[in-house]
Amino acid sequence: MSLPRLLLDLSTDLPPTRDHPAHPSSLPTATSIKAHPTNPGSENASIFFVGTATTILEWEGVRLMTDPNFLHKGDHVHLGPGVTGTRETNPAVNLHELPRIDVVLLSHYHADHFDQDVEASLRRSLPIITTPHAKSHLAHKAGENEAFTAVHELDTFQSMMVDIKPASQEQKPNKVPAMKVTAMPGKHVPPGVLGTMNDLMKAVPPTNGWMLELGYNTDAEFSCGYRIYISGDTLMVDELEEIPERYAGQNIDLMLIHLGGTTIPSPKLPLLMVTMDAKQGLQLVQLINPDLTIPVHYDDYDVFLSPLEDFKKVMDEAGLSDKVVYLDRKDQYKFAVKSS
């Protein structure tokens, strides 16, 4: 059975937002550029850290953005019934100062991952790959011209291909860049009574992780040259154990791990943890065994209980300090996607 396909036409320079058609041609200059700590060289792709879980991947002319959140220090988000979060940092770039964005990977429909300004401002034709729950909201928004028109839903372990039509015609016709996106399992609420209650109340939305494979279609067959696992807002749950089983013998080059130990209603009253803390983060690193890990989603809101220093400590104690790169907002990580 063939996978659903999305074609990104890079020759069409569309603005990322609908109200600000003028946009720069590139991201701002990174404060710091980092590479693999033990095996640098031949980098042809990069990840720019905006803040929270927002990153922008650049490769073969395409820009893919994860979980767009561009609120500023002091702004508030709604996280559930009676629960709000206050942003404590500023993003590395403002929403209306973004260059062209070609596609969005949205892990779930939560305001700290898709804030109210983003929802109001993004152009409606921007392709978004997300959960069925998020699509039900974004593709059916009330009001004339308010619905997003290119939302693609993936449930757990479903995949789709993203084909790339470059701005120029210089590439070889039998070697076309493409991306394979597969939804990974995730649980934002722990299983058991709380999970069952949340399923009924729908207070915290369902979430996906992602396996993003960058590579080339050669003679109509996709060959992966770099594999990125994005955890999404999940806890360390049994469902994650299926990931290394499904990808046995296939290297996972990079993991973007959502940390922070997010607690609701607040760290002062930590009744429920809904994202991994440092201890669970280490467990996930040991389970997935990626070549390298970059933590995100760790200090931007006042609902985080587990600081990045805790994760650094457990990684060091586990002898894994050479398997992690730490990015601050406006830092960039460069890596090499193999072409064969």
Secondary structure as UniProt FT lines:
FT   STRAND          5..9
FT   TURN            10..11
FT   STRAND          32..34
FT   STRAND          45..51
FT   TURN            52..53
FT   STRAND          54..59
FT   TURN            60..61
FT   STRAND          62..66
FT   TURN            73..74
FT   STRAND          76..80
FT   TURN            81..82
FT   STRAND          83..87
FT   HELIX           95..97
FT   STRAND          103..105
FT   TURN            111..113
FT   HELIX           116..121
FT   TURN            124..125
FT   STRAND          128..130
FT   HELIX           132..138
FT   TURN            139..140
FT   TURN            144..145
FT   STRAND          151..153
FT   TURN            156..157
FT   STRAND          159..165
FT   TURN            173..174
FT   STRAND          175..184
FT   TURN            191..192
FT   HELIX           193..201
FT   STRAND          209..218
FT   TURN            219..220
FT   STRAND          221..230
FT   HELIX           238..241
FT   HELIX           242..246
FT   TURN            247..249
FT   STRAND          254..258
FT   STRAND          262..266
FT   TURN            267..268
FT   STRAND          269..273
FT   HELIX           278..288
FT   STRAND          292..296
FT   TURN            302..303
FT   HELIX           308..317
FT   TURN            318..319
FT   HELIX           321..323
FT   TURN            329..330
FT   STRAND          331..335
//
